[in-house]
Amino acid sequence: MALSKITAKFQTTLAAEFLDTGTTFTLTSNTDGTGNAISGLYCMVIDEGTDYEEFILGTINVTTKVVSGLTRGLDYSDPTTAVAALYKDHYRGAIVKITNFSILDEIRSRIAGTTTTGTVTSSATPTIDTDTYTHYSITALASAITSMTTNLSGTPVNFQKLTIRILDNGTARAIA
């Protein structure tokens, strides 16, 4: 998981209604308490302290104030998991705040050495998301690997580790 950004003082409202089926929303402002425009990946809480409270991870566009690439309804104990039952409807003017919920969990996981493992039996171009996995295993490679980067995605940070284990199916294979 990529680390979300943090800011000490940020509160705004929704510019328009954001329903439980929504995939983007727009903020009325993206300026923090010191007047700096914020953009990038943030964890937010909408309607905090109400029955409609929802934790969301998304990317704020500095120009349009649109928040996209959402992970909605973050599980209260695991901010890497979306729970559809936690998706809520939010009305225009609902309060939006930045929260440190997801970043604290990610830091805790990294300190604790918690790992996430992805697996594929065989692939010439394995799909590996560095935001999702700390370990990746190819368990029975049946063809040469033509590229380890074609389907590599995510936003790794300095010194983030990704361990890849490759086991063939009994026949040696090339790795390009």
N, C-alpha and C positions, 0 to 999 in steps of 0.2 A: 504494500500500500504506500502510495506517495504521501509524504507528510503535508498536511494542510498548513496554511499560513495562520498566523495569529495576529491580533491587534488588541491593544488594551482597552480601547474605548470605541465601540461602534454600535449604533442602533439606528435603524431606519424602519420604513414601512413598505408593504407591498404596493406597487403602483396600480395593480389590477388584481382581480380575483384569481386564485390559484387552486384549482380543484384537485381532488385525489387522483385524477387521471392525467394531470398535467406533467409535462416533461421539461418545461422551462418556466421561469417567472422573472418579473422585472421589479427592481428596487426603485424607490423614489429617489434615493441618494446612495452613492457609494463613497462617501467622504467620511473619514474617521473623525474623532474628537479634536484632532489637531489640524484638520483641514486637508489631509492627504487623501487622494483618490486611491482606493484599494482595488486590486484585481488579482486574479489567480484562484487557486483552490482554497476554499474555506469550508469549515463546518459551521452550520447555522442552526439556530432554533427559531421556529416561528410559533407565535402564540404561546410563549413560555408560561407555565403555571396554570394553563387552562385545560379543559377537556380536549382541545384541538391542538395541543402541543405536538410538534413534530420536529425531529432532528434530521437535517439534510446536509449532505456533502455535495458541493457544486462549485463550478468555476464562474467567477464574476468577470464579465467583460468590462473593461475600464471605460469604454466609450458609450456603449449602449445600456449599461447597467443590467443587462440580461444575465441571469444565472442559468447555466446549462450543464450538460454532462452530469446530471443528478444521480445520486444514490439517495433514494427517499426512504422514510420510515426506518431510520437506523435503529437497530435493536438496542435497548437500553443498556445491555451488558456487553455487547459486541458491535462496535460501530463499523465493522466491515460487513455486516449482514443487514440486508434490507428485509423488512417485514411488511408485506402488503397490508396487513390489518392495522398497521401504524400510519398508513397514508391518510392524510386528513384534508378536508376542504378548508381553504383559508380565504377570507374576504379582503377586498381592497382596504388598505389601511392597517392590516394586521401587523403587529410588531415583529421585526426581524432583528436578531442579535447574533453576533459571532460567539461561538462557544469553543472551549478548548477540549471538549469531549473526545473527538477522534484522535487528536494529536497526543493527548495524554495516554490513551490506550495504545497507540502505536509505539510511543517511547517506552511504556511499560513492557510491551511485548519484545521489543528489541533488547532491553536490559535483561529481561528474563530468558532471552534466547528462544522464545516461542517461534516455532517454524510453521510454515504452510507449504504443503507439497502438492505439486501437480504431476500427473502421470499420463503418458501416452504409450501405446504398445510399439508403434513404429511410425515414423514420419520423415520424409526427405527434407521438410522445412517445418520443424516443430514450432508450435504456437506457444510462446512463453510470455506472460505478462509479469514484468518485474514489480508492478504494484500489488500483485496478488500472491506471488510465490517467492519463497526464500530458497526452496529446493525444487528441482524438477527432475523427473526420472523417465528415461526411455527404456522400456523393459524388455523388448524383443525386436531390436532393429532389424528389418528385413530388406532394407535398401540403403544405398549410400545417402548420407546427408549432404544435400547440395547447398544448403545455406542455413546457418544458425541465426542469421539476422533478418531474413525476409519477414518472418512473422513475429519478431521480437517487438514488444510494445511496453509501455509504461514510462515512468519518469523516475529513474533511479537517482539517488542522492550519493554524494561522495562517501566512499567506504561501505556502501550497502553491499552485502554479500548475496550472491546467487550461486548455489551449488548445483551443478548438472551431473547426473550419473547416466551413463549410456552403457547398456548391455545389449550385445547383438543376439541373434537367434541361433547362434552356433556357427555362423559364417562371418568371417571378418568383413567389415564394411568401411568404406572411405568416409571421411568427414572433411568437407570442403570449407 
